[in-house]
Amino acid sequence: MTNETSKTETRSFEADVSRLLHMMVHSVYSDRDVFLRELISNAADACEKLRYEAIARPELLGDDPRPRIVVSADPEAKRLSVEDNGIGMNGDEMAEALGTIARSGTRAFMERIEAAKGGKARGSEAKGSGEGAEFVGQFGVGFYSAFMVADRVDVISRPAGGAEAWRWSSDGKGEYEIGAVSPGEAPARGTRVVLHLMDDAASYTEPYRLERLVRAQSGHVPVPITLVEKPGAEPREITDGKALWTRPKSGIAPEEYTDFYRSVAGQYDEPALTIHFHAEGRQEYNALVFVPGSRPFDLFDQDRAGRVKLYVKRVFITDEAELLPRYLRFVRGVVDSADLPLNVSREMIQESPLLAAIRKGVTSRVLADLEKLAGNDAEAYGKIWDNFGVVLKEGLYEDYERREQLLKLARFASTASGEGRRSLADYVAALKEGQKAIFFIAGDDRARLEASPQLEGFRARGLEVLLLTDPVDAFWVMNAPEFEGKPFRSVTQGSADLSDIPLAGDAKPEEPVGTEIGDFLAFVKATLGDALSDVKASDRLTESAVCLVAPEHGPDRQFERLLSAAGRLEKAAKPVLEVNPRHPRIAALAKLDPEKRELREDAAHLLYDEARVLDGDKPADAKAFSARLARLIDRVLEGA
């Protein structure tokens, strides 16, 4: 129907647009802030289209050659507008671009570019067609996000080089109005989108909020953005249309990197590492990412989401695209792709195989630069490891493809490291004669680990043992079979196999074990029964009388504890009780008269409980332990 007074025609949206609009508003976008990003993206798109058309028709620019986007607020009227001086639209183009979601002005324009490549358009246009990849946005899609915050949207536009202006208006509920307007109501060139904001969206006219959103979401589109805080106020440029990551590194000062890092990361420290590169080939993209100088507050959030922002042709898309694996979630920055599409699936864009390739490339570069820093500046890398090593080690069991590279990056406290940390390369370079494995002990406290009786035999031979105190350590060592041909071996699991490694210094060779000891160990095993899988003489003990170790096959003692605490272990493995056959107490017990059976049985149980306490556990039966200890004290007092 036509309104004769205003010469405005009322039309219905084309097939199912109302339903699609409802989906766009209520399903596709999870954050209402996105509307401003979409409108600015469309404005930047229009400016880029004009730049392209002006290659063949420079007169389209007239006396206004510099592209711009103006965001204007009217708090009193609860209105917000986004205006550009780009290509503009006539009535037919408005109906086509805004009357249906299935098509867009950008898509039709890209078809013209493809035609130009095939020589179907004028030569001057074909010459510039390679620049078509710079165009951003799809006007007929993201535009509808405006209805998340506005109960009516007006679009007033005048095409470049045209005299007539047009208005499109709708409440998004099934119909729209379109018609010509007087030239004085429209921009001299380009498009103005006016949002009549809902009551609960009036805060989008607040200058601080607008500036923050523009800088965060669209601060690096290739068009300067100006803010007008209220009617009659002076325009204020808030972005200059230049993306830092697109500039050559040689022209960027360190303080510029730092300012950008603080803005994108929300941190106030200095970046520990800046990684800036341009990738070409099958995928073209720019990456500017940082390793923070201190731990972000959300480093150990259960969601463990990444914080690298994804841009496409300098338009912000999302900061939830998982551009890096979770073990690099501390990295902050941006990745800007020249190849990813801008369409209705923006929020699901992480499913794209192009993004997977970018993810692989950025991850490889971050790890390579960390490796380079570790080689060139051990102190600087040490600080990064202190902050993020526990997170990087998650990759040792999550990322099989890069495990070897991550093992090279890893740093560990050890029995030979003092207050510092050692690399596995350092460890392997210091292997002792006859040593065939990388030894480690895992637990939750370094001091307790260093006091573990299981270390005694290794210490006596000068063997270095890694001290693993992070919970993640118990997991990755189960999945890391070797480093430079040397397997990882827990000192609390299976046989120590130390007989081939000579004792250090002036230590004397150990004497063979007598038959009395063998008989006593058999008695202990029979007495303790099903509590243990075995009782045997130890070659790893030199000072303590007993210790517990895990069986040869199955989980390490610490890994078993973690599984049990998490409720993921149905039945614990029975440990092995190792007895030091050369310990004076064991020698004395072995010589006890077999007729003193009760005393020998009490001794067997007390040795087991002693081993449990040394291992950080409680006695197997507290009441029985107390009774046995009391009987033993009574015997000592009776003989005193």
C-alpha positions, 0 to 999 in steps of 0.5 A, a space after each residue: 500500500 502507498 501513503 500518498 502524502 509521504 509517497 512512502 510504500 509499505 511492503 511485507 518482508 519476503 518469505 519467512 523473513 519475520 521468522 529469520 529476524 526472530 532467530 537473528 535477534 533471539 538465537 544467533 547473537 548472545 550479546 546485545 552489544 554486537 549490534 554496534 559492531 554490525 552497523 559499523 561493519 556495514 558502514 566500513 563496507 560501504 566506504 570500501 565499496 566507494 573506494 573501489 568504485 572511485 578507482 574507475 569513477 573518481 568523481 564519486 568522491 566529489 569534495 569529500 574524499 576521506 572516508 569516515 563513520 560517525 556515531 551520534 547519540 541523542 540521550 534525550 530522545 533515546 536515539 543512536 545513529 551510525 552514519 557513513 559517507 560510503 557508496 550509499 543506496 537507492 530505493 531498489 538497492 534498499 529493498 533488495 538489501 534490507 527486504 530479505 535476509 537471504 541476499 545482501 548488497 555485499 554479495 551482489 557487489 562481490 559477484 561484480 568483482 568476480 565478473 571483473 576478474 573474468 574480463 566482463 567489466 571495464 578494464 579499469 575496474 578489473 585492474 582494482 578487483 584484487 582489492 575486493 577481499 578487503 570488503 567487510 560485512 554483509 548488509 542484509 544480515 548483521 543489520 538486523 541485530 539492531 532490533 535487539 536494542 531498537 523498537 524502530 530502525 530508520 535507514 536514510 541513504 543517498 547513493 554516491 553521485 546521485 541526487 535522490 535520497 531514500 528512507 527505509 523504516 521498520 519495527 522488525 515485525 513483518 513490514 517495512 516502509 520505503 520511499 523517497 525523502 527530501 535531500 535535506 533529510 539525508 547525508 550528502 553521500 552515504 547512509 545513516 542508520 537511526 535506532 529508536 532505542 528501547 527503554 532498557 537499551 537507553 544506556 547505549 547513548 552514554 558516551 563512555 559506553 559507546 566509546 568503550 564498545 567502539 574501541 573494543 569491537 571496531 577500533 581497527 576497521 579501516 575507516 576512522 570513527 568519530 563520536 558525537 556525544 549529544 546533538 550540537 556537540 563537537 565531533 571527536 575522533 576515537 579511532 583513526 582507522 589504522 590497525 596496529 597489527 597491519 603496520 610493519 614491526 620496524 615502524 612500531 615503538 615498544 610503548 605502542 605495543 605496550 599500550 595495545 597489549 594493556 588495552 587488548 589484555 586488560 592488564 596493567 603490566 608489561 608484556 613478557 613476550 610480543 609476537 607479531 607476524 604476517 602469514 601468507 600462503 593458503 591462509 593470509 592473516 596477521 597476528 599480534 599476540 602477547 605473553 603477559 608479564 604476570 598471571 591473569 586473574 582468570 588463568 585457572 577458571 574452569 572454563 579455561 577460555 582463550 582470550 585472543 580476539 578474532 578479526 576478519 579484515 579488521 572487523 572484530 568477530 569474537 573473542 571466543 573462537 579458541 584461536 589457541 589450545 587451552 594450554 596457551 589460554 594465558 596468551 592475549 592479542 588479536 588475529 586478523 584473517 583476510 580469508 574467513 567469511 563474514 556471514 550469519 555464522 560469525 558466532 559459529 565461525 570456529 568450526 571453519 577449516 580455515 580457522 583450524 589452519 590459522 589456529 595451527 599456524 599461530 600455535 606453532 609460532 607462539 611455541 617457536 618464539 617461546 623456544 627461541 626466548 628460552 635459548 636466548 634469555 633464560 632469565 626472561 623465559 624463567 619468569 614466563 615459566 614461573 607464571 605459566 608453566 603449570 598451564 603449559 604442562 597441560 599440553 603435554 597430555 592434551 597435544 600429542 603432536 607438539 609434546 616433544 616441543 613442549 617437553 623442550 620448553 618445560 622446566 623442572 625443580 630437581 634434586 640437582 637444581 637448587 632454587 632454580 629449574 632445569 630443562 630436560 636437555 640439561 638433565 639428559 646431558 648430566 646422565 650418570 654412567 649406566 643410567 637409562 631413564 629420567 627419574 621423577 617423584 610426584 607429590 604436592 609438596 617439594 619439601 616432603 618429596 625431598 625427604 622421601 625415603 624412595 630418593 635415598 638410593 638415587 641420592 647415594 648414586 648421585 642420580 638427579 630426580 625431577 621433583 614434580 609438585 603440580 597436580 598436572 604432573 601426575 597426568 602428563 608423565 603417564 603419557 610422555 613415554 620418553 625424551 631423547 630416547 630416555 623413558 620417564 621412570 617414577 622412583 615410587 613405582 616398580 623396581 629401582 634397578 639401581 644395581 648397574 649404577 655405581 655408588 657415588 664418592 667413597 660409598 662402599 659396595 653393599 653386602 649381600 643379603 643373608 638368609 635370615 633377612 629373606 626368611 623375615 621378609 617372607 614372614 612379613 608378607 605372610 603376616 600382612 597378607 592381602 594388604 600388599 602385593 609383595 614384600 621385598 628387599 630394597 636397593 633404593 633405601 640407604 637410611 630408612 627402614 621401609 617404604 612403599 612403592 607402586 607395582 610395576 604395572 599400574 598408576 604411580 602412587 601420586 597419580 593413584 591418589 589424584 584419581 581416588 580423590 576425583 572418584 575415578 578409581 574403583 579399586 586401588 592397587 595393592 602397594 609393594 612394601 620395600 624393606 632395607 635389609 641393611 638397616 639395624 632395626 631390620 637386622 635385629 627383627 630378623 634375628 628375633 626368636 621365631 617363638 616370639 610370634 606376637 612381637 614379630 607380627 606386631 613389628 610387621 604391622 608397625 613397619 607397614 604403618 611406618 611406611 604409610 606415614 612416610 608416604 603421607 598416609 595414615 596408619 591402616 587401622 588407627 586403633 590396632 596401630 595404637 594397641 601394637 605401639 602400646 604393647 611395644 612400649 610396655 615390652 621396652 619398659 618391662 626390660 628397662 
